[in-house]
Amino acid sequence: EERHHRSLMLKRFLFEAFDCYIALFYLAFFQFDIIRLRSELVSLYTADSIRRVLTETVIPWVVTAATRRASGKKTDDTDTRLQLGKEEYEQFDDYLEMVIQFGYITLFSSAFPLAAALSLVCN
């Protein structure tokens, strides 16, 4: 069971890293097109950061506020029902997201130096 879980984590990490970086590596090392690399990196990284902020912060906050408003009371009972409806927390997804984000910052910092600042603001 543990061996299967480790194998699955490794495969997911390799797939996500390949998926995120392959187009950027192609532009940087095969086409040598720094201008296009910069524009692709800015659009990919900014869109991904906005998506993360929306899905991890804004949407849960709106759903919680709407549920509390619909119930008309702010009791622990409402919070308990909200907690029961949530998925099980998976640490690997958070670590994977941080490693991919760190890769964007370190691998392509010369093409998009503001990535570190954007990461600091979004986290």
N, C-alpha and C positions, 0 to 999 in steps of 0.2 A: 504494500500500500504506500509506504513512504517512498520507495524507489520510483513508483509510478508517478507520484505527486512531484517529485524532483524533476523527473523527465519531462512532465507536462509543463512545469515552470520554465525549464530551459528552452523548450520548443517555442513556447509563447513569447519569451523574451527575444529569441533569435528572429522569429517572424516579425514581431513589432519593430525591432531595430532595423531589419532589412527593409520593411515596408516604409518606415519613416525616412531613412537616409539614402536609399538607392537612387532616387531621382536627383538628389542633391549631389551625391558623389559623381553621377554621370555628368552633370553640368560642370562640376568643378574640375574633374580629372580627365574627362574624355573630350568634352567640347571646349574647355577652357574659356567659358563664357561667364565672367564674373558679374557682369551687369544682370544677366538673366538669373544667375544663381542668387544674387541679392534680392531680386524681385520675387522669385519663388520662395526663398527663405522667409522674407517678410510676410508674404501672404499666408504661407503654411503655418508659420509659428504664431502669427497674430490670430488667425482663425482658430487654431487649436487652443490658444489661451482664452479666447472669448468663449469657446465651447465649454471649456473646463469651468470657467467662472459661472456660466449660466447653469450648467447641469449640476454643479456641486454646491452652489450658494444661492443663486437667485430663485431657481425653480423650487427647491425644497422650502425656502422661506415663504414663497407665495402660496404653496400648497398648505403649509402649516397655518399661515394666517387665514386662508380661506376656510380651512376646516374649523379653526377656532371661532371664526366669525359665524359660520353656519350653525355651530353647536350653541352659540350664544353665551358660553361660559368659559372661563379659564381655569379649569380644574385639572387635577392630576389624572382624572379618568380620561380626558381627551388626549393628554400626552401619552398615556399608556396605550390607548388604541392606535395612535400614530406610530409608536414604537413597534407594535405587533405587526403592522402592515409593511414594515421595512424589510429589505433583503438582508441576508447574513453579511456581515462585514468581512471583506476580503482584503487583507493587508498587501498581498502581492500586487494588486492593481495600483495601489498608491505608490509602492516602491518602483514598479515598472514605469509609471508616469514620471516620477522624479528622475529616474535614470535616463529616460528618453529626453526629458527636458535638459538635463545636464549635458547630454550629448549634443543637442542643438547648440548650447552655449559654448562648449569647449571646441567642438569640431569646426564650427562655422563662425567663430567670433570675429574673424577678420572681414567676413562678408556682411555680418549684421551685428555690430557692436552693442546695439541697444537691447539685444535679447536678454542680457543679464538684468538690466533695469526692468524690463517688462516682466520677467520672471519674479523679481522681487515684489513688484506691485501686485501681481496676480496671486501670489502665495501669501 
